[in-house]
Amino acid sequence: MNYQMFVNGNWIDSSDEKRIPVLNPATGSVISEVPSASIEDVSFAAKSAKDSFLAGTWSGISPGERAGITRFMENSR
């Protein structure tokens, strides 16, 4: 499975395409890889989150609605 980062409403790869291995703690073997966010990726994510918060896109909905959206995202991958 190709894991991505969820930023600004979209699933994206890291801008520099670097990945981090995910290890099985019992065996030490690599079981997957995830994107390694670059400084640019983190800056973009932080700006997107702030813009969304200020616009009320996320902060303007109830905690229950946010939980439902989060569960939906979890189950859609």
N, CA, C and O atoms as a GROMACS GRO file, in nm:
protein
  308
    1MET      N    1   0.085  -0.119   0.000
    1MET     CA    2   0.000   0.000   0.000
    1MET      C    3   0.089   0.123   0.000
    1MET      O    4   0.191   0.127   0.069
    2ASN      N    5   0.050   0.223  -0.077
    2ASN     CA    6   0.125   0.348  -0.083
    2ASN      C    7   0.061   0.448   0.012
    2ASN      O    8  -0.041   0.509  -0.020
    3TYR      N    9   0.121   0.466   0.128
    3TYR     CA   10   0.068   0.560   0.227
    3TYR      C   11   0.107   0.702   0.189
    3TYR      O   12   0.216   0.727   0.138
    4GLN      N   13   0.015   0.794   0.214
    4GLN     CA   14   0.038   0.935   0.184
    4GLN      C   15   0.002   1.020   0.305
    4GLN      O   16  -0.049   0.970   0.405
    5MET      N   17   0.029   1.150   0.295
    5MET     CA   18  -0.005   1.246   0.399
    5MET      C   19  -0.135   1.315   0.357
    5MET      O   20  -0.155   1.343   0.239
    6PHE      N   21  -0.222   1.342   0.455
    6PHE     CA   22  -0.347   1.413   0.426
    6PHE      C   23  -0.327   1.559   0.462
    6PHE      O   24  -0.318   1.594   0.580
    7VAL      N   25  -0.320   1.645   0.360
    7VAL     CA   26  -0.294   1.787   0.380
    7VAL      C   27  -0.389   1.868   0.292
    7VAL      O   28  -0.401   1.842   0.173
    8ASN      N   29  -0.455   1.966   0.353
    8ASN     CA   30  -0.542   2.058   0.279
    8ASN      C   31  -0.649   1.985   0.199
    8ASN      O   32  -0.683   2.025   0.088
    9GLY      N   33  -0.702   1.877   0.256
    9GLY     CA   34  -0.810   1.805   0.191
    9GLY      C   35  -0.767   1.706   0.084
    9GLY      O   36  -0.851   1.653   0.012
   10ASN      N   37  -0.638   1.681   0.073
   10ASN     CA   38  -0.588   1.592  -0.031
   10ASN      C   39  -0.484   1.495   0.025
   10ASN      O   40  -0.409   1.529   0.117
   11TRP      N   41  -0.480   1.375  -0.033
   11TRP     CA   42  -0.374   1.279  -0.001
   11TRP      C   43  -0.256   1.312  -0.092
   11TRP      O   44  -0.269   1.315  -0.214
   12ILE      N   45  -0.139   1.336  -0.032
   12ILE     CA   46  -0.022   1.376  -0.110
   12ILE      C   47   0.102   1.297  -0.067
   12ILE      O   48   0.110   1.247   0.045
   13ASP      N   49   0.197   1.287  -0.159
   13ASP     CA   50   0.328   1.232  -0.127
   13ASP      C   51   0.416   1.344  -0.075
   13ASP      O   52   0.382   1.462  -0.090
   14SER      N   53   0.528   1.310  -0.014
   14SER     CA   54   0.621   1.414   0.029
   14SER      C   55   0.681   1.480  -0.095
   14SER      O   56   0.700   1.415  -0.197
   15SER      N   57   0.711   1.607  -0.084
   15SER     CA   58   0.759   1.682  -0.201
   15SER      C   59   0.894   1.632  -0.249
   15SER      O   60   0.927   1.644  -0.367
   16ASP      N   61   0.973   1.576  -0.158
   16ASP     CA   62   1.104   1.525  -0.200
   16ASP      C   63   1.104   1.373  -0.221
   16ASP      O   64   1.207   1.313  -0.248
   17GLU      N   65   0.985   1.312  -0.208
   17GLU     CA   66   0.962   1.170  -0.230
   17GLU      C   67   1.040   1.079  -0.135
   17GLU      O   68   1.054   0.959  -0.162
   18LYS      N   69   1.092   1.133  -0.024
   18LYS     CA   70   1.161   1.049   0.074
   18LYS      C   71   1.058   0.972   0.155
   18LYS      O   72   0.946   1.018   0.176
   19ARG      N   73   1.098   0.852   0.201
   19ARG     CA   74   1.008   0.766   0.277
   19ARG      C   75   1.081   0.716   0.401
   19ARG      O   76   1.204   0.712   0.405
   20ILE      N   77   1.003   0.678   0.503
   20ILE     CA   78   1.056   0.627   0.629
   20ILE      C   79   1.009   0.483   0.644
   20ILE      O   80   0.890   0.456   0.633
   21PRO      N   81   1.100   0.390   0.671
   21PRO     CA   82   1.057   0.252   0.691
   21PRO      C   83   0.982   0.236   0.823
   21PRO      O   84   1.016   0.299   0.924
   22VAL      N   85   0.880   0.153   0.822
   22VAL     CA   86   0.805   0.119   0.943
   22VAL      C   87   0.846  -0.024   0.980
   22VAL      O   88   0.836  -0.116   0.899
   23LEU      N   89   0.894  -0.040   1.103
   23LEU     CA   90   0.947  -0.168   1.146
   23LEU      C   91   0.851  -0.244   1.235
   23LEU      O   92   0.778  -0.184   1.315
   24ASN      N   93   0.851  -0.375   1.221
   24ASN     CA   94   0.780  -0.462   1.312
   24ASN      C   95   0.861  -0.465   1.442
   24ASN      O   96   0.976  -0.508   1.439
   25PRO      N   97   0.806  -0.421   1.554
   25PRO     CA   98   0.884  -0.413   1.677
   25PRO      C   99   0.929  -0.549   1.730
   25PRO      O  100   1.027  -0.558   1.804
   26ALA      N  101   0.859  -0.654   1.693
   26ALA     CA  102   0.895  -0.788   1.741
   26ALA      C  103   1.012  -0.847   1.665
   26ALA      O  104   1.093  -0.920   1.721
   27THR      N  105   1.019  -0.816   1.534
   27THR     CA  106   1.122  -0.879   1.451
   27THR      C  107   1.225  -0.782   1.396
   27THR      O  108   1.334  -0.822   1.356
   28GLY      N  109   1.189  -0.653   1.393
   28GLY     CA  110   1.279  -0.553   1.335
   28GLY      C  111   1.272  -0.548   1.183
   28GLY      O  112   1.343  -0.469   1.121
   29SER      N  113   1.186  -0.630   1.124
   29SER     CA  114   1.175  -0.630   0.978
   29SER      C  115   1.089  -0.512   0.931
   29SER      O  116   1.001  -0.466   1.002
   30VAL      N  117   1.118  -0.466   0.810
   30VAL     CA  118   1.041  -0.356   0.751
   30VAL      C  119   0.907  -0.411   0.705
   30VAL      O  120   0.901  -0.507   0.628
   31ILE      N  121   0.797  -0.349   0.752
   31ILE     CA  122   0.663  -0.395   0.714
   31ILE      C  123   0.591  -0.296   0.622
   31ILE      O  124   0.491  -0.331   0.560
   32SER      N  125   0.642  -0.173   0.614
   32SER     CA  126   0.581  -0.073   0.528
   32SER      C  127   0.674   0.047   0.519
   32SER      O  128   0.781   0.049   0.579
   33GLU      N  129   0.632   0.146   0.444
   33GLU     CA  130   0.701   0.274   0.437
   33GLU      C  131   0.597   0.385   0.437
   33GLU      O  132   0.487   0.368   0.384
   34VAL      N  133   0.632   0.497   0.497
   34VAL     CA  134   0.544   0.614   0.501
   34VAL      C  135   0.622   0.736   0.451
   34VAL      O  136   0.745   0.735   0.454
   35PRO      N  137   0.552   0.839   0.404
   35PRO     CA  138   0.623   0.957   0.355
   35PRO      C  139   0.698   1.028   0.467
   35PRO      O  140   0.653   1.032   0.582
   36SER      N  141   0.811   1.084   0.433
   36SER     CA  142   0.888   1.168   0.524
   36SER      C  143   0.864   1.312   0.484
   36SER      O  144   0.912   1.357   0.380
   37ALA      N  145   0.790   1.385   0.565
   37ALA     CA  146   0.756   1.524   0.530
   37ALA      C  147   0.880   1.612   0.531
   37ALA      O  148   0.960   1.609   0.626
   38SER      N  149   0.896   1.689   0.426
   38SER     CA  150   1.006   1.785   0.417
   38SER      C  151   0.966   1.912   0.494
   38SER      O  152   0.852   1.926   0.537
   39ILE      N  153   1.060   2.002   0.509
   39ILE     CA  154   1.030   2.130   0.574
   39ILE      C  155   0.920   2.202   0.496
   39ILE      O  156   0.832   2.264   0.556
   40GLU      N  157   0.925   2.195   0.365
   40GLU     CA  158   0.822   2.259   0.282
   40GLU      C  159   0.685   2.195   0.305
   40GLU      O  160   0.584   2.265   0.311
   41ASP      N  161   0.683   2.062   0.318
   41ASP     CA  162   0.557   1.992   0.344
   41ASP      C  163   0.496   2.034   0.477
   41ASP      O  164   0.376   2.059   0.486
   42VAL      N  165   0.580   2.043   0.580
   42VAL     CA  166   0.532   2.082   0.713
   42VAL      C  167   0.482   2.227   0.710
   42VAL      O  168   0.378   2.257   0.768
   43SER      N  169   0.554   2.315   0.642
   43SER     CA  170   0.511   2.455   0.631
   43SER      C  171   0.377   2.465   0.559
   43SER      O  172   0.289   2.539   0.602
   44PHE      N  173   0.361   2.390   0.450
   44PHE     CA  174   0.236   2.390   0.375
   44PHE      C  175   0.121   2.336   0.462
   44PHE      O  176   0.011   2.392   0.461
   45ALA      N  177   0.147   2.228   0.536
   45ALA     CA  178   0.043   2.169   0.623
   45ALA      C  179   0.004   2.267   0.733
   45ALA      O  180  -0.115   2.283   0.762
   46ALA      N  181   0.101   2.332   0.794
   46ALA     CA  182   0.072   2.428   0.902
   46ALA      C  183  -0.008   2.546   0.849
   46ALA      O  184  -0.103   2.590   0.912
   47LYS      N  185   0.031   2.599   0.731
   47LYS     CA  186  -0.042   2.712   0.671
   47LYS      C  187  -0.184   2.669   0.634
   47LYS      O  188  -0.279   2.743   0.657
   48SER      N  189  -0.198   2.550   0.578
   48SER     CA  190  -0.331   2.500   0.542
   48SER      C  191  -0.420   2.485   0.664
   48SER      O  192  -0.538   2.521   0.661
   49ALA      N  193  -0.363   2.431   0.773
   49ALA     CA  194  -0.440   2.414   0.896
   49ALA      C  195  -0.482   2.549   0.954
   49ALA      O  196  -0.596   2.565   0.997
   50LYS      N  197  -0.391   2.644   0.954
   50LYS     CA  198  -0.424   2.778   1.006
   50LYS      C  199  -0.532   2.843   0.921
   50LYS      O  200  -0.627   2.900   0.975
   51ASP      N  201  -0.517   2.836   0.789
   51ASP     CA  202  -0.617   2.895   0.699
   51ASP      C  203  -0.754   2.832   0.720
   51ASP      O  204  -0.856   2.902   0.722
   52SER      N  205  -0.757   2.700   0.736
   52SER     CA  206  -0.883   2.629   0.760
   52SER      C  207  -0.945   2.670   0.892
   52SER      O  208  -1.066   2.691   0.902
   53PHE      N  209  -0.860   2.682   0.994
   53PHE     CA  210  -0.910   2.722   1.126
   53PHE      C  211  -0.970   2.863   1.120
   53PHE      O  212  -1.080   2.886   1.170
   54LEU      N  213  -0.897   2.956   1.059
   54LEU     CA  214  -0.945   3.094   1.052
   54LEU      C  215  -1.071   3.108   0.967
   54LEU      O  216  -1.156   3.193   0.995
   55ALA      N  217  -1.083   3.026   0.864
   55ALA     CA  218  -1.202   3.031   0.778
   55ALA      C  219  -1.322   2.962   0.841
   55ALA      O  220  -1.434   2.976   0.793
   56GLY      N  221  -1.298   2.886   0.948
   56GLY     CA  222  -1.407   2.814   1.013
   56GLY      C  223  -1.440   2.682   0.948
   56GLY      O  224  -1.536   2.615   0.988
   57THR      N  225  -1.361   2.643   0.848
   57THR     CA  226  -1.386   2.518   0.777
   57THR      C  227  -1.386   2.399   0.872
   57THR      O  228  -1.471   2.311   0.861
   58TRP      N  229  -1.294   2.395   0.964
   58TRP     CA  230  -1.283   2.286   1.061
   58TRP      C  231  -1.329   2.330   1.199
   58TRP      O  232  -1.402   2.259   1.266
   59SER      N  233  -1.285   2.448   1.240
   59SER     CA  234  -1.316   2.494   1.376
   59SER      C  235  -1.464   2.532   1.392
   59SER      O  236  -1.514   2.540   1.504
   60GLY      N  237  -1.532   2.554   1.282
   60GLY     CA  238  -1.671   2.596   1.290
   60GLY      C  239  -1.771   2.483   1.300
   60GLY      O  240  -1.891   2.507   1.310
   61ILE      N  241  -1.724   2.359   1.297
   61ILE     CA  242  -1.816   2.247   1.309
   61ILE      C  243  -1.800   2.184   1.448
   61ILE      O  244  -1.699   2.202   1.516
   62SER      N  245  -1.901   2.111   1.488
   62SER     CA  246  -1.903   2.055   1.624
   62SER      C  247  -1.799   1.944   1.639
   62SER      O  248  -1.757   1.884   1.540
   63PRO      N  249  -1.757   1.916   1.763
   63PRO     CA  250  -1.664   1.805   1.787
   63PRO      C  251  -1.719   1.672   1.734
   63PRO      O  252  -1.644   1.590   1.683
   64GLY      N  253  -1.849   1.650   1.748
   64GLY     CA  254  -1.910   1.526   1.698
   64GLY      C  255  -1.897   1.514   1.546
   64GLY      O  256  -1.868   1.406   1.495
   65GLU      N  257  -1.919   1.625   1.476
   65GLU     CA  258  -1.904   1.623   1.330
   65GLU      C  259  -1.758   1.598   1.291
   65GLU      O  260  -1.730   1.523   1.197
   66ARG      N  261  -1.665   1.661   1.363
   66ARG     CA  262  -1.522   1.640   1.335
   66ARG      C  263  -1.486   1.493   1.358
   66ARG      O  264  -1.410   1.435   1.280
   67ALA      N  265  -1.540   1.433   1.465
   67ALA     CA  266  -1.512   1.292   1.493
   67ALA      C  267  -1.565   1.204   1.379
   67ALA      O  268  -1.498   1.109   1.337
   68GLY      N  269  -1.683   1.235   1.331
   68GLY     CA  270  -1.740   1.158   1.220
   68GLY      C  271  -1.656   1.168   1.094
   68GLY      O  272  -1.637   1.068   1.024
   69ILE      N  273  -1.607   1.286   1.064
   69ILE     CA  274  -1.522   1.305   0.947
   69ILE      C  275  -1.392   1.228   0.963
   69ILE      O  276  -1.344   1.164   0.869
   70THR      N  277  -1.335   1.234   1.083
   70THR     CA  278  -1.210   1.162   1.109
   70THR      C  279  -1.229   1.011   1.095
   70THR      O  280  -1.144   0.943   1.037
   71ARG      N  281  -1.340   0.959   1.146
   71ARG     CA  282  -1.368   0.815   1.133
   71ARG      C  283  -1.387   0.778   0.986
   71ARG      O  284  -1.340   0.674   0.941
   72PHE      N  285  -1.456   0.863   0.912
   72PHE     CA  286  -1.478   0.837   0.770
   72PHE      C  287  -1.343   0.831   0.698
   72PHE      O  288  -1.320   0.741   0.616
   73MET      N  289  -1.254   0.926   0.727
   73MET     CA  290  -1.122   0.927   0.662
   73MET      C  291  -1.045   0.801   0.696
   73MET      O  292  -0.980   0.741   0.609
   74GLU      N  293  -1.052   0.760   0.821
   74GLU     CA  294  -0.981   0.639   0.865
   74GLU      C  295  -1.029   0.517   0.787
   74GLU      O  296  -0.948   0.434   0.745
   75ASN      N  297  -1.159   0.507   0.768
   75ASN     CA  298  -1.217   0.390   0.702
   75ASN      C  299  -1.209   0.396   0.551
   75ASN      O  300  -1.232   0.296   0.485
   76SER      N  301  -1.177   0.512   0.495
   76SER     CA  302  -1.173   0.526   0.349
   76SER      C  303  -1.036   0.492   0.291
   76SER      O  304  -1.022   0.485   0.169
   77ARG      N  305  -0.937   0.470   0.376
   77ARG     CA  306  -0.803   0.438   0.326
   77ARG      C  307  -0.787   0.294   0.320
   77ARG      O  308  -0.681   0.245   0.281
   0.00000   0.00000   0.00000
